[in-house]
């Protein structure tokens, strides 16, 4: 297997307040309805159910760039994926897969036994990623997205498996 130099230089770590500006920029590049910087700050500092991570591309020992992010809430024993995105310049390197795997792996240690998310009906690429993890479509929310009235598909992963997630969290 040929090693991807981008993927091998990416580290997943907990999001910090100093990351919010870069995270918001990725969100704005990725979605028509991005979260506000204030929302990210709230999730980091106020929401005890929230867990947020970033993918950091290490350019050198002293220089790094935030290239992806994920935000999750633990609701009872369910990890709810609130948002996930990778900077357009860094897509197709497995960063989204690693973010999702890392997040779900960590959520198991916090008590999660299953996971849930909403995804745009038109976002087939994201649906493929989620299906790779075992997420299944269990319903939909009509006209969920305010920007264009698009439906959201509800996807659920019934059984979180630490061993499978660890394998998916590799460059």
N, C-alpha and C positions, 0 to 999 in steps of 0.2 A: 504494500500500500504506500502510495506517495504521500508524504506529509505536506499538509497545506500550511505554508509559512504564516499566513494571516491567522488561521485558527490556532496554531501552536503558540502564538504571541498573545492570545486572549486569556484573561483571567476574569472569573466571575467573583464579584464581591458585593457586600452589603452597600446599598445606596446611602450616600451622605448628603447633607444639605449643600455642600460645595458642588455636588453633581447636578443639582436641579436645573441650572441654566442649560447645560449640555443635554440633559435628558429631555427637557421641554423642546429643545431644537429638533431632536430626533422624532419626538412625538408629532411636532408640527409638519415635518417632512413626510411622515408616514400616514397621518390620518386627517380627514377633513374636519373632524371635531376633536382636536387635541385637548388633553387636560391642561389646566392652567398651572403656572409655576406654583401658585398658592396651594393648589390641590396637592401637588407633590410634597410641598413643605408640611402641610397638614398630615398627610399619610406618614411621613417620617417622624414627626414630632408629637402628634396627638393621638393617632389611631393605633391603639394597642393590638388590634386584630390584624394590622397590616404588616406585610413583609415585602420589602423592595430590594431588588438587586440590579447591578449594572454589569455589563460586559465591558471590560477595559482592555484596549489594545495597547500593549506595552511596546513603545517605539524604542526605548532604551531603559536603562536602570532608573533614570530620573524623569523620563517623559512618557506620558500615557494619554490616551484619548478615549473618552466614553463612546462606544459604538453600538450599544444596545441596552435595553432595560426591560424589566418585568415588575409588575406590581400584583400582589396577591393578598387576599384576606382569608383568615381562618374563621369560618362560621361553624360553630359546633365542631364536627369532625370533617368538614368539607373545606377544601382549598378552592377558593373562587378566584380565578384568574381575571383581574381587572383590566390589564393591558399588557401588551408585549410588543416590542418593535426593535428593529435593527436599522441602523443608518443605511440608506440606499447604497452607499459606496462599499458597504461591508456585507451585503447580502450574498447568499450562495456559498458561504463558508462554514455552515453548520452552527452559527452563533445563536440563532433563534432556538434551535434544537437543544443546545447546551444550556441556554438560559432556562428553558422550560424544564428540562431534566433536573437541573440544580435546584430550582425553585420547588418542584414537587418533592424531591428527595429531602430537602430541608423541612418542608411542611409536614412530612411524615413524622419527623422528630418532635413536632409541635402538636401532634395528635390527629393529623388528617388521615383519613382512610379512603377518601375519594376526592375527586376534583370536578369542577363545573366551570363552564365558560360560555360566553356568547360570541358568535362570529357572524360577520355579514354573509348573507346567502351568496353574494358574488365573490367572496374571498376564497376561491378554490385552493389556492396555494397554502393558506393558513389551515384550511380544513384537512389538507393532505398531511401537514405536519402533525396536527392533533390526532388524526387517525393512526399515524405511525406509533403514537404512544398508547393507542387503544381507546381513545375517546370515541364515543358513538353519538350520533344525533338522536336526541330523545324528545325533541319538540321544537317549537319556534315561537318567537315573539313578533306578532304582526306589526309592521311599521315602527319598529324599535328605534331606528336611527332617524333623528330629527332633521338631519341635513337633506335627506332625499326620500325618507319614508320607507327605506329598505327594511326587509324582515331580518331578524337575527335568528340564526339557528342555535339552539341550546345543545351543547355537547357535554357529555358526562363520561368520566372515567371511574368505574365502580370500584376497582381494586388497585390501590397504589402498591407497586412492587419495588422495593429499594434496590434489589439486585439489577432489575431491568433498567431502572433510572440511572444507576451508577454507570452502566455501559453506554447509555445515551449521552452522558455528561463528559464525553471524551472528545478531544480535538480531531 
